[in-house]
Amino acid sequence: MPWDAWALLSIIVVCAAITARTAWDSYRLGRESRHATLRLSLSTGGHLDIPCPPGHPTGRHSPRASR
């Protein structure tokens, strides 16, 4: 296989891996219960919890206004 085919194949694999990881993280975040903290993943494998300010909506979407 020529080198440009290997390059294209590696680009496709990297894009697929990024898409799969993003989909998995989105699924996982959607399934876990909502807390009053924002959890940020660190590159060292740990996480950082930041408390949300009082009155701030903790869901993915802000609450709808009454009609």
QUIBEL-V823149 format. One record per helix or strand of 2 or more residues. SS is the DSSP state (~ for helix, > for strand). FROM is the first residue (numbers start at 1). LEN is the number of residues. If there is no record, write none. Layout:
ss=<SS/SS>
from=<FROM/FROM>
len=<LEN/LEN>
This chain:
ss=<~/>/>>
from=<3/37/47>
len=<29/5/5>
